[in-house]
Amino acid sequence: MDSLTTPPGGTPAARSFTRRFLDFAGGYWTGEQRVTVWLLTIALIVLTVGQVVVPVLINIWSEQLFDALEQRSMDRFYTMIGAVVVIIGYNIVNAVLHLLVKRRLQLGWRKWLTQKLLEDWLRRGRHHQIAFLPGDHDNPDGRIAEDVRITAEMAIDLGHSLTYCAMLLVSFTNILWMLSGRITVTLFGSDLTVPGHLLFIALIYAAMGTTIALLVGQPLVRAVNQRQHYEADFRFGLARVRENGQAIALLHGETAERKSLTGLFAEVATGWHGQTRALGNMMLFSATYSVLSAAFPILVAAPRYIAGTISLGVLMQTSQAFQQTVGALSWPIDNLARAAEWRASVERVLNLHDALGRLDRDICGVADNHIAVERSEDNHNLVCSGVRIHEPDGKPLVERFDLTIQQGDRVLIVGDAAATVRLFRAVAGAWPWGSGHIRLPSNTRVFFIPERPYLPHDSLRAVLAYPGSPNPAGDDAAKAALRDVGLPHLADQLDHTEEWDETLSVPERQRLSFARLLIRRPDWIFLEDATDSLDLDSEEELLALLHRKFPQATVLTISNHNGLAAHHTRKLVLDRRNGSVTLREVPQDAVINDSDTTRRGRRSVRA
């Protein structure tokens, strides 16, 4: 399946970073809330203009203040005190409004991006399938939680600072031009009048500083990206330990996990040291540049003051205008590290988004390139037409087969462990790799019970109803279901919230999945080793309950336990021979002699 690694139309990497980012994130300004979004954006721009007004006013105020000091005028000095109070009051109001608008825009964009990515990730089993796709899209939880936050928040921060610096540059370029006056330079015996010489000096100074900073800062971009990758791996390792705490405790695997996490943190330390070295090189330059930027404009303008052609106020105004101009031009220097961090996070988000797009485009975009699961209104049966099941890399697993399961059938599927798991997930629509059509009857309720049911961190009432609304059948029905499946001690805990995966044993969790079944009342029931952790008597009780409560339901059971044959009317076998698997039907009482048919520990493939 080559298309998994080379999507039609070129790889995402072939497109520019800006184009990929705008395609993914630009829809926030064209979506349903676009009017509100644009009003917030315009308000942010207006308030940014208001921020630029402050340094311009301070520049003018500075000239008047130092002239008053030079003339020792107390009246003008008091006037300047009143003026700065007004400027401070204006700046406070503008700054607070700017903060409120900016943070609302940041949160709104992050919410929109998160919902978009979650919708793509949690759709048609993509969160499960993407784990089998090659590429840089690991740790999707960290990308959605942390990298999306950085993408939205820092993009607006960087965009605001760039806009502010651009406006500042326009404002102080004009001021610096006027303050520069004209100087006469003798060149080859001729006098040459140069207007705006301070502006040209500022441009050359900033250009040299920016060029050096970009060259010095290139390793910083790579170091930030590498460190974020290591940090994500460490977070994922910690989450894995938390999610599997019970199993680790039972196996006394703390030492092994500690060693693994220590190794992951060692990589974090490596990334940290790499970033530190890159920041150190950048700091050597920025420390020199920042001090020189404060002294250089005074040194340049001082000869004119000493010559008596400008006042002290004009000297200070010139110095400030020079610093503001250079500061605006130094935006790349000041924001290189943050821009590198932002781009690294955006790349991580885009890689996840591109991988999800590849699943839709390459696996589900061509009819012959995936297993199509559909609802059919023409029949009441489950029909598999020309179905082939592949591994994610395109390697054939189950050869082509046709199968019809009629309403009311009770079918046991045994045989090759990997193939039975893939078949179960293909029918559920969670395994698209292969070809052919699987048609489920429409207007029927279908319920899948995996070997290890998922129990959300919620009240027991919500766990029973998952993924529907809590307690659709009422408390009495929920308590009766718990008693019927052998969990009467939980009947009074419907409103308790626990980590049920940790609180309940594996057999109790499997019983709870049958309680869900009693609540949901489906017409088609799919069981994947749903009783493999129960003792024989308990298994018989639950299967008898299934017959009693759902006499008309269609049941498909995947299990390599021959003792279940008595509860089914048909038996299908997936045989592996010469590297491929074939599906065949055998008499109900046939015994399958295969190493995979042991009663316990029979399923080694859990992909």
C-alpha positions in Angstrom: 0.0 0.0 0.0 2.4 2.6 -1.2 -0.1 5.4 -1.0 0.2 5.3 2.7 3.6 6.8 2.5 3.3 8.9 -0.7 -0.2 10.5 -0.9 -1.6 11.5 -4.2 -0.9 15.1 -5.2 2.5 15.2 -3.4 3.5 15.0 0.2 2.5 17.7 2.7 6.2 18.5 3.1 6.3 19.6 -0.6 3.9 22.5 0.2 5.1 25.6 2.0 4.8 25.8 5.8 2.7 29.0 5.5 0.3 27.3 3.0 -0.1 24.2 5.2 -0.7 26.4 8.3 -3.3 28.6 6.6 -5.1 25.7 5.1 -5.4 24.1 8.6 -5.9 27.1 10.9 -7.2 29.9 8.7 -10.8 28.6 8.7 -11.3 30.3 12.1 -11.7 33.6 10.3 -14.2 32.2 7.7 -16.3 29.9 9.9 -19.7 30.3 11.6 -18.3 32.8 14.2 -16.4 34.9 11.6 -18.3 38.1 12.4 -17.3 37.9 16.1 -13.8 36.8 15.2 -13.3 39.7 12.7 -14.6 42.2 15.2 -12.2 40.9 17.8 -9.3 41.0 15.3 -10.1 44.6 14.2 -10.4 45.6 17.9 -7.0 44.1 18.5 -5.5 46.0 15.6 -7.0 49.3 16.8 -5.8 48.7 20.4 -2.3 47.9 19.0 -2.4 51.3 17.2 -3.2 52.7 20.6 -0.2 51.0 22.1 2.1 52.6 19.4 0.7 56.0 20.3 2.2 55.7 23.8 6.0 55.6 22.8 5.3 58.4 20.3 3.8 60.6 23.0 6.6 59.6 25.4 9.1 60.6 22.7 7.5 64.1 22.3 7.2 64.4 26.1 10.9 63.5 26.6 11.9 66.4 24.3 9.8 68.8 26.3 11.0 67.5 29.6 14.7 67.7 28.9 14.3 71.1 27.4 12.5 72.3 30.6 15.3 70.8 32.7 17.9 72.5 30.5 16.1 75.8 30.9 15.4 75.1 34.6 11.7 76.0 34.1 9.5 74.8 37.0 6.3 75.7 35.2 7.1 73.5 32.2 8.3 70.8 34.6 4.9 70.7 36.3 3.2 70.7 33.0 5.2 67.6 32.0 4.2 65.9 35.2 0.6 66.4 34.4 1.1 65.2 30.8 2.8 62.0 31.9 -0.1 61.2 34.3 -2.5 61.5 31.4 -0.3 59.3 29.3 -0.1 56.7 32.1 -3.9 56.7 32.5 -4.5 56.2 28.8 -1.9 53.4 28.6 -3.6 51.6 31.5 -7.0 51.6 29.9 -5.6 50.6 26.5 -3.4 47.8 27.9 -6.2 46.2 29.9 -8.6 46.3 26.9 -5.9 44.9 24.7 -5.2 42.0 27.1 -8.9 41.1 27.3 -9.4 41.2 23.5 -6.2 39.3 22.8 -6.8 36.5 25.3 -10.4 36.1 24.1 -9.2 35.7 20.5 -6.4 33.3 21.6 -8.9 31.1 23.5 -11.4 31.1 20.7 -8.8 30.1 18.1 -7.4 27.4 20.4 -10.9 26.1 21.0 -11.7 26.0 17.3 -8.4 24.3 16.4 -8.9 21.7 19.3 -12.4 20.9 18.2 -11.3 20.5 14.5 -8.4 18.2 15.4 -10.5 16.2 17.9 -13.2 15.8 15.3 -10.7 14.4 12.8 -9.0 12.3 15.4 -12.1 10.8 17.1 -13.9 9.9 13.8 -14.4 6.4 12.4 -11.7 4.9 14.6 -8.9 7.3 13.4 -7.5 7.5 16.9 -6.9 3.8 16.7 -5.9 3.5 13.1 -3.3 6.3 13.1 -1.1 4.2 15.4 -0.4 1.9 12.5 0.5 4.7 10.1 4.2 5.5 9.6 5.4 9.0 10.1 5.9 11.7 12.7 2.6 11.9 14.5 3.2 10.1 17.7 1.8 11.3 21.1 -1.4 12.8 19.6 -2.7 13.7 23.1 0.3 16.0 23.7 -0.1 17.5 20.3 -3.7 18.3 20.8 -3.4 19.5 24.4 0.0 21.4 24.4 1.0 22.0 20.8 -2.4 23.4 19.8 -2.2 25.8 22.8 1.2 27.0 21.7 0.0 27.2 18.1 -2.9 29.5 18.9 -1.5 31.6 21.7 1.9 32.2 20.4 0.7 32.9 16.8 -1.4 35.8 18.0 1.4 37.0 20.4 3.9 36.9 17.5 1.5 38.5 15.1 0.7 41.2 17.5 4.3 42.0 18.3 5.2 42.0 14.6 2.3 44.4 13.8 3.3 46.6 16.8 6.9 46.7 15.6 5.8 47.5 12.0 3.6 50.4 13.2 6.4 51.6 15.5 8.9 51.5 12.7 6.6 53.6 10.4 6.0 56.2 13.3 9.6 56.6 14.4 11.1 56.4 10.9 9.4 59.7 10.2 10.4 61.2 13.5 14.0 60.1 13.1 14.1 61.4 9.5 13.0 64.9 10.7 15.3 64.9 13.7 18.3 63.9 11.6 18.3 67.1 9.6 20.9 67.4 6.9 24.6 66.9 7.2 27.3 67.7 4.7 29.8 65.1 3.8 33.0 65.8 1.8 33.6 63.1 -0.7 36.4 63.2 -3.3 36.7 67.0 -2.7 33.0 67.6 -3.2 30.5 68.5 -0.5 27.5 66.1 -0.4 24.4 66.9 1.6 22.8 63.8 3.2 19.3 64.0 4.6 18.1 61.6 7.3 21.5 60.2 8.0 20.4 58.8 11.5 17.7 56.8 9.8 20.2 55.2 7.4 22.6 54.5 10.3 19.7 52.9 12.2 18.8 50.7 9.2 22.4 49.5 8.7 22.9 48.9 12.4 19.6 46.8 12.6 20.3 44.9 9.4 23.8 43.9 10.6 22.4 42.8 14.0 19.5 40.8 12.4 21.8 39.1 10.0 24.2 38.0 12.7 21.3 36.9 15.0 19.7 34.8 12.3 23.0 33.0 11.6 23.7 32.5 15.2 20.1 31.4 15.9 19.8 28.7 13.3 20.9 25.9 15.6 18.4 27.2 18.2 15.5 26.3 15.8 16.7 22.7 15.5 17.4 22.4 19.3 13.9 23.6 20.2 12.3 21.1 17.9 14.4 18.3 19.2 13.7 19.1 22.8 9.9 19.3 22.3 10.1 15.8 20.7 11.9 14.4 23.8 9.5 16.2 26.1 6.5 14.6 24.3 8.0 11.1 24.6 8.6 11.6 28.3 5.0 12.8 28.9 3.7 9.8 26.9 5.8 7.4 29.0 4.4 8.8 32.2 0.8 8.6 30.8 1.4 4.9 29.9 2.5 4.1 33.4 -0.5 5.9 34.9 -2.9 4.1 32.6 -1.4 0.7 33.3 -0.6 1.2 37.0 -2.5 -1.9 38.1 -0.8 -4.3 35.8 2.6 -2.8 36.6 2.0 -3.2 40.3 0.9 -6.8 40.0 4.0 -7.6 38.0 6.2 -5.6 40.3 7.4 -3.8 37.2 8.3 -0.5 39.0 12.0 -1.0 38.5 11.7 -1.6 34.8 9.4 1.4 34.4 11.6 3.6 36.4 14.6 2.6 34.2 12.5 3.3 31.1 11.3 6.7 32.3 14.8 7.5 33.5 16.1 6.8 30.0 13.3 9.0 28.5 14.3 11.8 30.9 17.9 11.4 29.9 16.8 12.3 26.4 14.9 15.3 27.8 18.2 16.4 29.5 20.0 15.9 26.2 17.5 18.1 24.5 17.7 20.7 27.3 21.5 20.8 27.1 21.3 21.2 23.3 18.9 24.1 23.7 21.1 25.6 26.4 24.2 25.6 24.1 22.2 27.2 21.3 20.7 29.8 23.7 24.2 30.5 25.1 25.5 31.3 21.7 22.5 33.6 21.1 23.0 35.2 24.5 26.5 36.1 23.7 25.3 38.2 20.8 22.1 39.6 22.4 23.9 40.7 25.6 26.3 42.8 23.5 23.7 44.0 21.1 21.3 45.2 23.9 23.9 47.3 25.7 25.3 48.7 22.5 21.8 49.7 21.3 21.3 51.9 24.4 24.7 53.7 24.1 25.1 53.8 20.3 22.4 56.4 19.4 23.6 58.9 22.1 27.2 58.5 20.8 26.0 59.1 17.2 23.9 62.2 18.1 26.2 63.7 20.8 28.5 65.6 18.4 25.6 67.7 17.2 24.7 68.6 20.8 28.3 69.4 21.7 28.4 71.6 18.6 25.3 73.4 19.8 23.1 72.6 16.8 20.5 70.7 18.9 19.2 71.1 22.4 19.4 68.5 25.2 15.7 67.6 24.6 16.3 67.0 20.9 19.4 64.8 21.8 17.3 62.6 24.1 14.4 62.6 21.6 16.8 61.5 18.9 18.3 58.8 21.1 14.8 57.4 21.9 13.7 57.6 18.3 16.9 55.7 17.2 16.3 53.0 19.9 12.6 52.6 18.9 13.5 52.3 15.3 16.3 49.8 15.9 14.0 47.9 18.4 11.3 47.6 15.7 13.8 46.4 13.2 15.2 43.9 15.7 11.9 42.0 15.9 13.5 38.8 14.4 16.3 38.9 17.0 14.0 39.4 19.9 11.5 36.7 18.8 13.7 34.1 17.2 13.5 31.7 20.1 9.8 32.0 20.5 9.2 31.8 16.7 11.3 28.6 16.7 9.2 27.1 19.5 6.0 28.1 17.8 7.0 26.6 14.5 8.1 23.4 16.1 4.7 23.1 17.8 2.8 24.0 14.5 4.8 21.3 12.7 3.8 18.7 15.3 0.1 19.7 14.9 0.3 19.8 11.1 2.0 16.4 11.0 -0.9 14.9 13.1 -3.5 16.7 10.9 -1.7 15.5 7.7 -1.6 11.9 8.9 -5.3 12.0 9.7 -5.9 13.4 6.2 -3.9 10.6 4.7 -6.1 8.1 6.4 -9.2 9.6 4.9 -7.6 10.3 1.5 -5.6 7.1 0.9 -7.6 4.5 2.8 -11.1 5.7 2.4 -10.8 7.8 -0.7 -10.7 4.9 -3.3 -13.3 2.2 -3.2 -10.8 -0.7 -3.9 -8.4 0.6 -1.2 -10.3 0.0 1.9 -13.0 -2.1 3.5 -16.3 -0.3 3.1 -18.7 -0.7 6.0 -22.2 0.4 5.1 -25.8 0.2 6.3 -28.1 -1.5 3.9 -31.9 -1.0 3.7 -32.4 -3.9 1.3 -31.9 -6.8 3.7 -31.8 -7.8 7.4 -28.6 -9.7 7.2 -24.9 -9.0 7.5 -23.3 -9.5 4.1 -19.6 -9.5 3.4 -18.9 -9.2 -0.4 -15.4 -9.8 -1.8 -13.8 -8.9 1.5 -10.0 -9.0 1.9 -8.2 -8.0 5.1 -4.7 -6.6 4.9 -2.1 -5.4 7.4 -1.5 -1.6 7.5 1.6 -2.0 5.3 -0.5 -3.6 2.6 0.5 -7.2 3.3 -2.5 -9.6 2.7 -3.8 -11.3 5.9 -7.2 -12.8 5.1 -7.9 -14.0 1.6 -11.0 -12.9 -0.3 -14.2 -14.3 1.2 -18.0 -13.9 0.9 -20.2 -14.4 3.9 -23.8 -13.9 4.8 -25.0 -14.0 8.4 -28.8 -14.0 8.7 -30.8 -12.3 11.4 -31.1 -14.6 14.4 -27.9 -16.6 13.7 -25.5 -17.3 16.5 -22.0 -17.6 15.0 -18.8 -18.6 16.6 -15.6 -17.5 14.8 -12.3 -19.3 15.8 -8.9 -19.7 14.4 -5.9 -17.5 13.8 -5.6 -14.9 16.6 -4.5 -12.0 14.4 -7.1 -12.6 11.7 -10.0 -13.0 14.1 -9.1 -9.7 15.8 -8.8 -7.9 12.5 -12.1 -9.4 11.3 -13.9 -8.2 14.5 -12.5 -4.7 14.0 -13.3 -4.6 10.3 -17.0 -5.4 11.0 -16.9 -2.6 13.6 -15.5 -0.2 11.0 -12.3 0.3 12.9 -10.0 -1.7 10.5 -10.2 -0.2 7.0 -7.1 -1.9 5.5 -8.2 -4.3 2.8 -11.0 -4.2 0.2 -14.6 -5.3 -0.3 -17.9 -4.4 1.3 -19.5 -5.2 4.7 -23.2 -4.4 4.8 -24.9 -4.2 8.1 -28.7 -4.1 8.3 -30.2 -0.7 8.7 -32.5 0.4 11.5 -31.0 -2.2 13.9 -29.1 -1.6 17.1 -25.5 -3.0 17.1 -23.4 -3.5 20.1 -19.7 -4.5 20.3 -18.1 -5.9 23.4 -14.3 -6.0 23.2 -12.2 -8.3 25.4 -11.3 -5.4 27.7 -14.2 -2.9 27.9 -13.4 0.8 28.2 -14.7 2.2 31.5 -14.5 6.1 31.5 -13.7 8.0 34.7 -17.3 8.9 35.6 -20.2 7.7 37.7 -21.2 4.1 37.5 -24.5 5.2 36.0 -22.6 7.0 33.1 -20.3 4.0 32.7 -23.3 1.6 32.2 -24.8 3.9 29.6 -21.5 4.7 27.8 -21.4 6.1 25.2 -25.1 7.2 25.5 -26.7 9.6 28.0 -26.6 8.4 31.6 -29.2 6.0 32.8 -31.5 5.9 29.7 -33.6 3.0 31.3 -33.8 4.4 34.8 -32.3 3.3 38.2 -34.4 0.2 38.5 -33.3 -1.2 35.2 -29.6 -0.3 35.9 -29.7 -2.1 39.3 -31.5 -5.1 37.8 -28.8 -5.3 35.1 -26.1 -5.3 37.7 -27.8 -8.0 39.7 -28.4 -10.2 36.6 -24.7 -10.2 35.6 -23.5 -11.0 39.1 -22.6 -7.6 40.4 -25.2 -6.9 43.1 -22.7 -5.2 45.3 -22.4 -2.4 42.8 -26.2 -1.7 42.6 -26.0 1.0 45.3 -23.0 2.8 43.7 -24.7 4.2 40.6 -23.7 7.8 41.6 -20.2 6.9 42.7 -17.3 8.2 40.6 -14.2 6.0 40.5 -11.3 4.9 38.4 -13.3 1.8 37.5 -10.5 0.3 35.5 -8.5 0.2 38.7 -11.3 -0.5 41.1 -12.9 -3.5 39.3 -11.1 -6.7 38.5 -10.9 -7.9 34.9 -13.8 -10.5 35.4 -15.9 -7.7 37.0 -15.2 -5.4 34.1 -16.3 -8.2 31.7 -19.5 -8.7 33.7 -20.1 -4.9 33.6 -19.9 -5.0 29.8 -22.8 -7.5 29.8 -24.7 -5.2 32.1 -24.3 -2.5 29.4 -25.7 -5.0 27.0 -28.8 -5.4 29.1 -29.3 -1.6 29.2 -28.7 -1.0 25.5 -31.0 -3.9 24.3 -29.3 -4.3 20.8 -30.5 -6.5 17.9 -27.0 -7.5 16.8 -24.3 -8.5 19.4 -20.6 -8.9 18.7 -18.4 -10.4 21.4 -14.6 -10.5 21.2 -13.4 -12.9 23.9 -15.9 -11.2 26.2 -15.9 -14.0 28.7 -12.3 -15.2 28.6 -11.5 -14.0 32.2 -14.4 -15.8 33.8 -14.5 -19.2 35.2 -16.5 -21.9 33.3 -19.6 -21.6 35.5 -19.7 -17.8 35.3 -19.3 -18.0 31.6 -22.1 -20.4 31.2 -24.4 -18.2 33.4 -23.7 -15.1 31.3 -24.2 -16.9 28.0 -27.5 -18.4 29.3 -28.5 -14.9 30.3 -27.7 -13.8 26.8 -30.0 -16.5 25.4 -32.8 -15.7 27.9 -32.7 -11.9 27.5 -32.1 -11.7 23.7 -33.7 -14.8 22.2 -34.1 -13.1 18.8 -30.8 -11.3 18.6 -28.0 -12.1 16.2 -24.8 -13.0 18.0 -21.3 -13.1 16.6 -18.6 -14.4 19.0 -14.9 -14.3 18.4 -13.2 -16.8 20.7 -10.9 -19.9 20.5 -12.8 -21.7 23.2 -14.4 -24.9 21.8 -16.8 -25.0 24.8 -18.7 -22.0 23.4 -19.8 -24.0 20.4 -22.9 -25.3 22.2 -24.2 -21.7 22.5 -23.9 -21.1 18.7 -25.6 -22.5 15.6 -22.7 -21.9 13.2 -18.9 -22.0 13.3 -16.4 -20.2 11.1 -12.7 -20.9 11.1 -9.9 -18.7 10.0 -7.0 -21.0 9.0 -3.5 -19.8 8.4 -1.6 -21.7 5.8 1.5 -20.6 3.8 1.4 -17.1 5.3 -2.2 -16.3 4.4 -5.5 -16.9 6.2 -8.7 -18.4 4.6 -12.2 -18.3 6.1 -14.3 -21.5 6.0 -17.4 -22.8 7.7 -17.3 -26.1 9.6 -20.0 -28.2 11.3 -21.0 -26.8 14.6 -19.5 -29.6 16.7 -16.2 -29.7 14.9 -13.1 -29.5 17.1 -10.3 -27.3 15.8 -6.9 -28.7 16.6 -4.8 -25.6 16.7 -2.3 -24.1 19.1 -4.5 -21.0 19.3 -7.5 -22.8 20.7 -6.5 -23.1 24.3 -9.0 -22.0 26.9 -6.9 -19.3 28.5 -4.0 -17.2 27.3 -5.1 -17.9 23.7 -4.9 -14.4 22.3 -1.4 -12.9 21.9 -2.2 -10.3 19.3 -3.6 -7.1 20.6 -3.1 -4.5 17.9 
